[in-house]
């Protein structure tokens, strides 16, 4: 069973690890600041679809997004400072070619 219709806005979260979206559909995260101990990755998606992450802030990171699962589709990341990221994407071979879009 997937998690659906989640909307988070204007949060500051201190955690060991970042966002983990597994088996989700229709998720929007806006104006989120993460204070993380581990940043590899900041966002992990497994079989997630219709995900928008807008204005995500975090400390320096190894990997911004790791994506896996053949059902991962329609993922948009925008308004994120990529200068603090060593690697933008780590995508498994089962993820469709145009499933993820990053807009600076």
N, C-alpha and C positions, 0 to 999 in steps of 0.2 A: 504494500500500500504506500502511495507517495504522499508527501506533505504538499499542500496546495494553498495558494492565495495568502502569502505572507508579505507584510509591508513593515519595514523598519526605517525610522527616520530620526536623525538628530541624536545619535547615541555616542557615548564614549565608553569603550569596553577595554578593560585590562584583563588579559588572559595569557595562558601559556602558548596556545595555538590560535590560528586565525579562523576564518569562516570555513565551515564544512557543510556543503550542500550535497546530500545524497538522496537520490530518488525524490527530487522536488520538482514542482511545476508552478509557474507564475509567482516568482519571488522578486520583490523590489527592495533594494537597500540603498538609502540615500543619506548623505551627510553623516558618515560613520567614521569615527576615529578609533583605531585599534592601537593599543599599547601591548606589544607582544614580546614574549621571551623567545619564541621560535618563529621564524619567518620563511620557512621553506616547506610549503608555500604559504602565502598570505591567504589565498583562497583555494580550496579544493572542491572540485565538482565531479561527482560520479552520477551519471544518468540524470542530469538536471536539464530542464528546458524552460524557456521563457523567463530568463533571469536577467535583471538589470541591476548593475551596481554602479551608482553615480556618486562621485565626490567621496571616494574612500581615501582616508589618510592613515599612514602607518610609518613606523620607523624603517630604516634601511632594510631591504629584503634580498634574499637570495633569488627567490622565484615568486612572481606575482600570482600566477594562476597555474594550477595543475588540473587538467581535465582528462577524464576517462569515461568509458561506457558508450556503447553504440547509440543510446538514447539521449546523449548530451546534444542539445541543439538550441539555437536562438539565444545565445549568451552575449550580452553587451556590457562592456566595462567602459566607462567614460569619465572624463574630468579627474584623472588620476595622475599624480606626479610620477612619471616613469623614470626620472633621473635618479631615484633612490633604489632602483631595482636592477639587479645584475642580469636576470633572465626574465623576460616578459611571460613567456608561455612554455609549458611542458605538457605536450599533448600526446596521448596514446594513439596508436594507429587505428583503433576502432572508432575514434571520433571523426565525424564527417568534416571534410575540408573547410567548409564555410560556416561551421557551427558556432565559432567564437569570433567576436569583433571587439577590437580595442580602439577607442577614439580618444586621442590625447586632448 
